Amino acid sequence: MKQFTDASLDLTTAATAFAALGSEQRLSILQTLVRAGPEGLSMGGLGDRTGVTGSTLTHHLKFLTAAGLVEQAKHGRSIVCAAVAYDQIEALSAFLLQNCCADADSAEGHDHDR
């Protein structure tokens, strides 16, 4: 399975990934796949571990796959899902924190002007 390698995210890419994670069930699915490691889980195994099955699981995986966070591959008669974007997941955190406190001094100055 491929790995995401571009650690520099633009606003659109970050927004797409965060939107894909904007559901408790999708977040649970991704956490479960991260715990499973690069080998991933079959659709049945993923459903058993998350309690999300059938068309609902397929629906959520569509969002996670479109965001590049999960990849699905056919292995024999099974479909295996794996979290593939460990670097991107880490980059999402960095995206949120990249300008941390950059405006702290100017915001403090505005408070004094009021």
KAFEN-V748220 format. One record per residue. N is the residue number from 0. RES is the residue in one small letter. PHI is phi as a letter, one per 30 degrees, with the letter a starting at -180 (NA if undefined). OMEGA is omega as a letter, one per 40 degrees, with the letter a starting at -180 (999 if undefined). D_FIRST is the distance of its C-alpha to the first C-alpha in Angstrom with 2 decimals. Layout:
# KAFEN-V748220
{{N & RES & PHI & OMEGA & D_FIRST} {N & RES & PHI & OMEGA & D_FIRST}}
This chain:
# KAFEN-V748220
{{0 & m & NA & a & 0.00} {1 & k & d & i & 3.79} {2 & q & b & i & 6.76} {3 & f & d & a & 10.08} {4 & t & c & a & 12.68} {5 & d & d & a & 15.91} {6 & a & d & i & 17.85} {7 & s & c & a & 20.82} {8 & l & c & i & 20.85} {9 & d & c & a & 23.54} {10 & l & e & a & 25.46} {11 & t & d & i & 24.01} {12 & t & d & i & 20.34} {13 & a & d & a & 21.44} {14 & a & d & i & 23.61} {15 & t & d & a & 20.92} {16 & a & d & i & 18.68} {17 & f & d & i & 21.82} {18 & a & d & i & 22.97} {19 & a & d & a & 19.84} {20 & l & c & a & 20.63} {21 & g & d & i & 24.27} {22 & s & b & i & 24.42} {23 & e & e & a & 24.90} {24 & q & d & i & 22.88} {25 & r & d & i & 19.84} {26 & l & d & i & 20.16} {27 & s & d & i & 20.49} {28 & i & d & a & 17.40} {29 & l & d & i & 15.31} {30 & q & d & i & 17.23} {31 & t & d & i & 16.63} {32 & l & d & i & 12.83} {33 & v & d & i & 13.19} {34 & r & d & a & 15.62} {35 & a & d & i & 13.47} {36 & g & i & a & 10.99} {37 & p & d & i & 7.32} {38 & e & d & i & 8.27} {39 & g & i & a & 9.31} {40 & l & b & i & 12.40} {41 & s & d & i & 13.93} {42 & m & e & i & 15.88} {43 & g & d & i & 19.00} {44 & g & d & i & 17.98} {45 & l & d & i & 16.91} {46 & g & d & i & 20.23} {47 & d & d & a & 22.17} {48 & r & d & a & 21.06} {49 & t & c & a & 21.61} {50 & g & i & i & 24.47} {51 & v & c & a & 22.96} {52 & t & b & i & 22.84} {53 & g & h & a & 23.28} {54 & s & d & i & 23.64} {55 & t & d & i & 23.62} {56 & l & d & i & 20.12} {57 & t & e & i & 19.00} {58 & h & e & a & 20.94} {59 & h & d & i & 19.40} {60 & l & d & i & 15.78} {61 & k & e & i & 16.88} {62 & f & d & a & 17.94} {63 & l & d & i & 14.93} {64 & t & d & i & 12.63} {65 & a & d & i & 15.32} {66 & a & d & i & 15.42} {67 & g & i & a & 11.78} {68 & l & c & a & 11.53} {69 & v & b & i & 9.58} {70 & e & b & i & 7.26} {71 & q & c & i & 8.73} {72 & a & b & i & 8.28} {73 & k & d & i & 11.44} {74 & h & b & a & 11.99} {75 & g & i & a & 15.67} {76 & r & c & a & 17.65} {77 & s & c & i & 15.34} {78 & i & c & a & 12.91} {79 & v & c & i & 10.31} {80 & c & c & i & 9.57} {81 & a & b & i & 7.67} {82 & a & d & a & 8.85} {83 & v & c & a & 6.64} {84 & a & c & i & 9.88} {85 & y & e & i & 11.72} {86 & d & d & a & 13.46} {87 & q & d & i & 14.47} {88 & i & d & i & 15.83} {89 & e & d & i & 17.80} {90 & a & d & i & 18.89} {91 & l & d & i & 20.26} {92 & s & d & i & 22.52} {93 & a & d & i & 23.57} {94 & f & e & i & 24.31} {95 & l & d & a & 26.69} {96 & l & c & a & 28.35} {97 & q & d & i & 28.51} {98 & n & c & a & 32.09} {99 & c & e & i & 33.20} {100 & c & i & a & 36.97} {101 & a & d & a & 37.41} {102 & d & c & a & 40.14} {103 & a & e & a & 41.67} {104 & d & d & a & 44.77} {105 & s & d & i & 45.39} {106 & a & d & i & 44.95} {107 & e & d & i & 47.43} {108 & g & d & i & 49.84} {109 & h & d & i & 49.73} {110 & d & d & a & 50.69} {111 & h & d & a & 53.82} {112 & d & d & a & 54.81} {113 & r & d & 999 & 55.27}}
